[in-house]
Amino acid sequence: MALKKSTTEVGNEDSLSAQKAKQLFKHDSRPKKENKVLTTFSIEPSFKRELEEMFSGMGLGWAAGIRFALKEFTKKYSE
C-alpha cells in the first residue's frame, strides 16, 4: 500500500520558500539606474571624424566616446 504525501507539508514548504524569496527581493540593494538625457550639440564634420577615429581606436562608439570624454573632463577639472 502506497502512502499519500501530506499536502499541508508541501504547502508550508512553498509558503516558507515564497516568504524567503519575498524577503530576499524586498530589499533591492542595487541603486536604480538613471535614465539618459538626449543632448544635441554642433561640431564641424572634420572634428567629428577625428573624434570618431580616436573613439574607435579605443573600442568605443560615438555616444560612448562622448560620455567617456565628458567624464574624464569632469574628473580633471573638478579638482
N, C-alpha and C positions, 0 to 999 in steps of 0.2 A: 504494500500500500504506500503510495507516494504522499508526502507531506505537502501541504499548501503553504506558500510563503505568506507571511502576515503582511498585508498591505499597509498597516499602520506604521510598521518599522520603516518601510521603504518611503512612505510619505514623510516621516520625520527626517530621514537622511536627505531627501530632496529639499525639505524646508531648511535644514541646517546648512546645506551647501548653498542654497539660494541666499540665506542670510549672510553667510560669509562672503559671497560674491557681491552682494549689495554693499556690505561694509567695506570691502576692498575697493570697489569702484566709486563709492560715495565721495571719497576724498581724492579729487584729481590733483596730484602733486605737480603735474606739468603746467607750466604757465601757458596761457592761451596765446595763440599767435595773433599778431595784429594783421589786419587787412592792409594790403598795399594800396598806395595812392598813385594814380596815374598822373605823371608830371610831364609837361612838354617844355622844350626849350629849342632855340635855334642856334645852329653852328654851321660853319662853312662845310661843304661836302668834302673838300680835301682833308680838313681836320678830322672829320668823322671817319674817313677811310684810314687815316693814320691810327686813330684810336681803335678802330675795329681790328686792324692788323696787330696792334700791341695786345689787345684783349685775346685775340685768337691764339697768339703765341703763348699766352698764359693759360689757355684752355678755357676761356670764358667767352660767352656770347656778349652781345651789345649791352643788354639790360644788366646782366650780372657784372660786367666790367664797370659800368657806370656806378652801380651800387658799391662795388669794391672801392672804386676811386673816391667816392664820397665818404665812405667810412674811414679810409686812410687819411683823407684831408681833415676830417674832424678830429681824428686821433692826433695828427701832427699839430694842428692849430688850436686845439682846446687847452693845451698845457701852457 
